[in-house]
Amino acid sequence: MNEGLKAGIIGYGGAFGMGKIHAEQLAAAGIPTAAVCDLDAGRLEQATVDFPEVRTYGQIEDLLKDPEVGLCVVILPHNLHAPVAIQCARAKKHVIVEKPMCITVAEAGAMIEAARQAGVMLSVYHNRRWDGDYLAIRDLLARDVIGDAFHLEAAMGGYHAPRDWWRSHKEISGGAMHDWGAHVIDWILNLIPEKVAGVDGYFHKRHWHGMTNEDHAELIIRFEGGKTAQVEMSSLAAAGKARWRILGTHGAIEEFGWDPLKVTVEHKTHLAKFEVAHQKTDWAGYYQNVADHLFRGADLVVKPEEARRIIAVIEAAEKSSKSGHTEKPAYA
């Protein structure tokens, strides 16, 4: 049914060259890009330099009329993910949106329902499930190298004024936890495959008042089995900490910056320490799975319900920060 499928990229974008990255990874998976849509004529011109065969459109409605486009990749500011994904699904196009899936759980539900009614695929580009450090951590935990991992901490940030662009403004981005935090929460929910019992959130707006995102966002997830995970995203962290700190019943894993993993394990009443290199990062693995799913019926790795669960955790954390109480996510 999907033989000869081609993609349309919506939002070729200037940030990080994501339009080009997506098109390259699509092509490597056997899905050529037929069309690109962007409001910026300069970006459309660049798309034709990068990929001379693509057609360009200034309006989404025109791209959706292109009969060759069967899959739409949405690379837009976060507040546009839901309405544009729904528009694409209703046009009977398969849909991939950049992470985070959207801003609210209600939006996520509407996206999933639109795709279900149209009978099309919906997925979210959680490419960092193929990051080398995460893959190495997952492997260590799967082999019980540190025993049963019961507490995870992940932190990113520093002490700096956020860049003045849409990602720094809450009404567009969703907030400080919706960017890198979405990746980190996705990692954690896959490393601890248990239902969430509750979420505590601590969101601060204290210093960088030129931007509307929180200056410091922190959440703690408590799982039904009693395990916990803490996520910190900060632009007020004048003192750093480990990017990963994972405690197990027989040892621990730490990662500082992007250095090799530092592993401590119990061995004959002593603690042995060694380093573990990251595995190979392979973001193209995301699109290879999409192609396998659409062309060969393979199981979709990044399901929309999983991406919605991330948004539910963030939403519960924000609610907790306001209420002062533990909140249970809409989708635990």
PyMOL commands that set and color helices and strands:
alter all, ss='L'
color gray80, all
select helices_A, chain A and resi 15-28+41-50+60-64+78-90+105-118+127-130+132-142+166-168+170-173+176-178+180-191+284-296+304-323
alter helices_A, ss='H'
color red, helices_A
select strands_A, chain A and resi 6-10+33-37+55-57+69-74+94-98+122-125+149-157+196-204+216-223+228-234+244-248+251-255+261-267+270-276
alter strands_A, ss='S'
color yellow, strands_A
deselect
rebuild
show_as cartoon
